[in-house]
Amino acid sequence: MNAVFEGIGASPRRKEDLRFISGRGNYTDDMNRPGQTYAIIKRSDRPHAKIIAIDTAAARAAPGVVAVYTSTDLAAIGGLPCGWQIHSKDGSPMAEPKHPILAEGKVRHVGDPIAVVIAETKQQARDAAELLHIDLEDLPSIATVTDAMKPGAPEVHDGIAGNQCYDWHLGDADAVAAAFKSAHKVVTLDLENNRLIPNAMEPRVALGDYDRFSGDYTLYTTSQNPHVIRLLMGAFVLGLPEHRLRVVAPDVGGGFGSKIYHYAEEAIVTWAAGKLARPVKWTADRSESFMSDAHGRDHVSTAQMAVDADGKFLAMKVHTVANMGAYLSTFAPAVPTYLYATLLAGTYTTPVIYVEVKAVFTNTVPVDAYRGAGRPEASFLVERLVDTVALELGMDRVDIRRRNFIPRDAFPYQTPVALQYDSGDYFATLDAAMKSADWAGFPARKAEAKARGKLRGIGISTYLEACGIAPSKLVGQLGARAGLYEVANVRVHPTGSISVFTGTHSHGQGHETTFAQLVADQLGVPLSQVDIVHGDTGKIPFGMGTYGSRSLAVGGSAMVKAMDKIIAKGKKIAAHLLEASANDIEFKNGVFSVAGTDRSKTLGEIALTAYVPHNYPIEEIEPGLDETAFYDPANFTFPGGCHICEVEIDPETGVTTIINFNAVDDVGRVVNPMIVEGQVQGGVAQGIGQALLENAAYDASGQLLSGSFMDYTMPRADDLSNITVGTENTMCTHNPLGSKGCGEVGAIGSPPAVIGAVCDALGIRHMNMPATPQKVWAIINGRPAA
Amino acid sequence: MPQVTLTVNGKSATVEVEARTLLVELLREKLGLTGTHIGCDTSQCGACVVHVDGVSAKSCTMLAVQANGCAITTIEGLAAADGTLHPMQEMFREHHALQCGFCTPGMVMAAVDLVNSNPQGLSEDEIRHGLEGNLCRCTGYHNIVKAIDAAQGLMHAPAAQ
């Protein structure tokens, strides 16, 4: 049908690119409303302090100021809700302290919002915010999980003993203890997963608008899931019903998880717009992003593996303490539990596993899901532990992996930590990656580097992740306060052009292209005839949004289901027009035909008939060709693969250079190979960033040291090398596309490969991330790292 | 308030600004040219790169009054008047050198100047070093480097002279 194949498996250039490369994107900060005012948020510069007094008089009197608000003005509205409740080992619910919109009585982290100043111009608001007199009395504070758990540690929230949010566990402790007793050897590794700051290039923005005549509120916001924000803010914070609140997330400049959550600023501008009956816009400075966007990771763990003499894994035991920050962000409690502990089997047959996770509060920015969310922490722990076991047994890193891989014929495979993997072939991705990286040729390259005075190392990670989140019933049992299905509305217009309304959101993933390819493939129309609409609760029936690599596996499946309904209805219309039985109608390449005849009608003809139903079975079917589907996945999806990193270290400077990076992933069915490659490369870059460069640094009191791009090392073009991406795919068995997801594999698979390479080059057992030149130089020179 | 007269994308404009107004604020707020983005407050990210008298500059690092009398080109002015894309724009699309698109305008403007300034041609390493002032969080730079390499071939080709 199509002159150029644009369906599943093709790489047409992205439909969204034309507006982005020509400067015609429409990001939230590009939007302005008539009569707009500007909000500046005054934030705490202290990690923990009592608010003695706030004198707003001078700020209120400043030129252009429209309003100044503190928590006393917000007494009638709720705090920010948490979307996931974890129960501790003893059955008690997690500690869930109030997360006020503006600080009430105390500030608990640097960046905690205290007051908002709204003025006619942004500069006036900024000037007036300088005139706020805020009297703070410092309180003792803590930044690390270790300090949070010390006896007598300062309490972040009064009455939460030991700063403990929950003490949770999973697995069979007795079976693990028994296996440890009889094992040939138990290998122990202490490791940390460093705190990161997501840093999407577009800072967060929120613009609230209110129509005093209709009573309608509109929030324009940098969100990955506008329907979720409407639900959380409408129902739990402002008390607004859905039909009075529209949330629009237009072009969004990257998210990586940090734009999933409902943030205070969204509630502030929406509420204030209502109070003032004027639009209120807040745009984060990057410095604000560093202290107010949810951070990621921050785990301290001890991992143990019991093995037999042949290196077969017998049992694994993990103890992790996760830093929640000062308050619970929207999905924070789920990250170190159900998105982490359930992944600890990795790609291996370890028969019994026991994991304990404590979550604690500290005087730091709240931590939540950041690209990978729990799964990078799991893969780093498992893969580093496997390397350590190999080292201590004197075994080859690849051999021990092969020996313990889940066999190809063992799927579906039930792990001892709740998940059932549907498909995978870890041998295939391993073999392909080793070939791509020329693993066999490494010793010669190492020798050549040594001759030049350089230290070469190679690292490998054979990781697994779970995404395509998630079955609603299952996550409900695990504490989620939401369902995790997805919604698609496929609207075939009278002339045959098609609009698809999806509850997922694209902020770099290329959905406008990938989803259009799905439609082109299934309905047999050109790509140019399909428009994908996302990011507006006023247009889209419902949706849970984009995170957890779920858009294609869950959102795409909803689209397939809706198109199935379109085809089924189209068959009935065609049967009427062609005077045949609907059972005899076939649909292929955009044409409905009577099987075995040349009688046919195109999709366009059927659509026109559906909207101009003059000759139409109106008694049996309704006019129109517009179908909606909700798709609830039957299981998670399980991408996995092999990442191999080769590094060279300059012993004079401690600088680690990435020589090459090879990733071979199993992402299931690929719709657009070009986009998949780009997603993996981007994820790998963030993983290399975590492993070598990035660290959210706090001093012991909770003062944020890495508070700007001057201090927080973002990967730049010359920090990275080419990233070679391949796939060896097995199909997901439980969704109609067979797709597993590709957004997070790069960030999940790569850090252990990079650190494995650094450790290999240095000849050491383990080092924590990031492997900065200073730390590497200290190791080489036998000095303690500062 | 000071008055600034400058040429933006070939059109003359005279605007009154507060003395502290940055060039990027003038472009976005006074002229509605929202293609130029603000990604940081420390001149690190390069999302705001424009051309000032033909040379790339971070428009967040320049006061609007400093641009008085200058000719500014923003991303909106890079394509030809008939909409024909600049080779750098074409190659960014062809090589999937953008994902969320937020860094893209600054990245493209920086890349155009980088290539223009190096008619002898740039190696991959030189392209990577030349992009040091521009952050991208989505792509890992791999495809950006490829796009610039392809664009320099087109920009230096005899037909393009």
Boltz contact constraints between the chains, C-beta under 6 A:
constraints:
  - contact:
      token1: [A, 13]
      token2: [B, 93]
      max_distance: 6.0
  - contact:
      token1: [A, 17]
      token2: [B, 93]
      max_distance: 6.0
  - contact:
      token1: [A, 20]
      token2: [B, 98]
      max_distance: 6.0
  - contact:
      token1: [A, 20]
      token2: [B, 101]
      max_distance: 6.0
  - contact:
      token1: [A, 20]
      token2: [B, 104]
      max_distance: 6.0
  - contact:
      token1: [A, 21]
      token2: [B, 89]
      max_distance: 6.0
  - contact:
      token1: [A, 21]
      token2: [B, 92]
      max_distance: 6.0
  - contact:
      token1: [A, 21]
      token2: [B, 93]
      max_distance: 6.0
  - contact:
      token1: [A, 22]
      token2: [B, 79]
      max_distance: 6.0
  - contact:
      token1: [A, 23]
      token2: [B, 35]
      max_distance: 6.0
  - contact:
      token1: [A, 23]
      token2: [B, 75]
      max_distance: 6.0
  - contact:
      token1: [A, 23]
      token2: [B, 76]
      max_distance: 6.0
  - contact:
      token1: [A, 23]
      token2: [B, 105]
      max_distance: 6.0
  - contact:
      token1: [A, 25]
      token2: [B, 101]
      max_distance: 6.0
  - contact:
      token1: [A, 30]
      token2: [B, 34]
      max_distance: 6.0
  - contact:
      token1: [A, 199]
      token2: [B, 137]
      max_distance: 6.0
  - contact:
      token1: [A, 200]
      token2: [B, 137]
      max_distance: 6.0
  - contact:
      token1: [A, 201]
      token2: [B, 39]
      max_distance: 6.0
  - contact:
      token1: [A, 201]
      token2: [B, 102]
      max_distance: 6.0
  - contact:
      token1: [A, 201]
      token2: [B, 103]
      max_distance: 6.0
  - contact:
      token1: [A, 201]
      token2: [B, 137]
      max_distance: 6.0
  - contact:
      token1: [A, 202]
      token2: [B, 102]
      max_distance: 6.0
  - contact:
      token1: [A, 253]
      token2: [B, 100]
      max_distance: 6.0
  - contact:
      token1: [A, 253]
      token2: [B, 102]
      max_distance: 6.0
  - contact:
      token1: [A, 254]
      token2: [B, 100]
      max_distance: 6.0
  - contact:
      token1: [A, 254]
      token2: [B, 137]
      max_distance: 6.0
  - contact:
      token1: [A, 254]
      token2: [B, 138]
      max_distance: 6.0
  - contact:
      token1: [A, 285]
      token2: [B, 41]
      max_distance: 6.0
  - contact:
      token1: [A, 286]
      token2: [B, 40]
      max_distance: 6.0
  - contact:
      token1: [A, 286]
      token2: [B, 41]
      max_distance: 6.0
  - contact:
      token1: [A, 287]
      token2: [B, 41]
      max_distance: 6.0
  - contact:
      token1: [A, 507]
      token2: [B, 100]
      max_distance: 6.0
  - contact:
      token1: [A, 508]
      token2: [B, 99]
      max_distance: 6.0
  - contact:
      token1: [A, 508]
      token2: [B, 100]
      max_distance: 6.0
  - contact:
      token1: [A, 508]
      token2: [B, 138]
      max_distance: 6.0
  - contact:
      token1: [A, 674]
      token2: [B, 96]
      max_distance: 6.0
  - contact:
      token1: [A, 678]
      token2: [B, 96]
      max_distance: 6.0
  - contact:
      token1: [A, 681]
      token2: [B, 140]
      max_distance: 6.0
  - contact:
      token1: [A, 681]
      token2: [B, 142]
      max_distance: 6.0
  - contact:
      token1: [A, 682]
      token2: [B, 138]
      max_distance: 6.0
  - contact:
      token1: [A, 682]
      token2: [B, 139]
      max_distance: 6.0
  - contact:
      token1: [A, 682]
      token2: [B, 140]
      max_distance: 6.0
  - contact:
      token1: [A, 685]
      token2: [B, 140]
      max_distance: 6.0
  - contact:
      token1: [A, 708]
      token2: [B, 42]
      max_distance: 6.0
  - contact:
      token1: [A, 709]
      token2: [B, 40]
      max_distance: 6.0
  - contact:
      token1: [A, 709]
      token2: [B, 42]
      max_distance: 6.0
  - contact:
      token1: [A, 709]
      token2: [B, 44]
      max_distance: 6.0
  - contact:
      token1: [A, 710]
      token2: [B, 42]
      max_distance: 6.0
  - contact:
      token1: [A, 714]
      token2: [B, 135]
      max_distance: 6.0
  - contact:
      token1: [A, 716]
      token2: [B, 132]
      max_distance: 6.0
  - contact:
      token1: [A, 717]
      token2: [B, 128]
      max_distance: 6.0
  - contact:
      token1: [A, 717]
      token2: [B, 131]
      max_distance: 6.0
  - contact:
      token1: [A, 717]
      token2: [B, 141]
      max_distance: 6.0
  - contact:
      token1: [A, 718]
      token2: [B, 128]
      max_distance: 6.0
  - contact:
      token1: [A, 718]
      token2: [B, 129]
      max_distance: 6.0
  - contact:
      token1: [A, 718]
      token2: [B, 132]
      max_distance: 6.0
  - contact:
      token1: [A, 720]
      token2: [B, 141]
      max_distance: 6.0
  - contact:
      token1: [A, 722]
      token2: [B, 142]
      max_distance: 6.0
  - contact:
      token1: [A, 723]
      token2: [B, 140]
      max_distance: 6.0
  - contact:
      token1: [A, 723]
      token2: [B, 142]
      max_distance: 6.0
